[in-house]
Amino acid sequence: LPYAVPGCADGLGLQTEECQLRRTLAMEAAALGECSALDFVSCKAAENCTWGAQQVGKCGFSQEVWLKWLNDSEAFVRYLDRHFACSVHGADTCIRAGCRW
């Protein structure tokens, strides 16, 4: 499967909410990585890419695209909510709260 997420069962079993969110985030974020394969000329011509955005001498996604993605991603917001909700639990209450230790 594309976008296999470490720690999450693939295939036949039901996915946990956390794994579903992580897979959605991986698919959404993959589009941001498309800039990294572009050369200088192609990068300059691409709407969402900026030369040197993440690494000197390489094409990367523009900061504006990154911030827009973070702001618009419902899955990212849900993942953060879940992360913070689960972070208050220790190993003894984690599973009962629907979290994973």
Summary of the structure (lengths in Angstrom):
residues: 101
radius of gyration: 17.3
end to end distance: 25.1
largest distance: 55.0
contacts: 235
relative contact order: 0.13
helix: 57%
strand: 6%
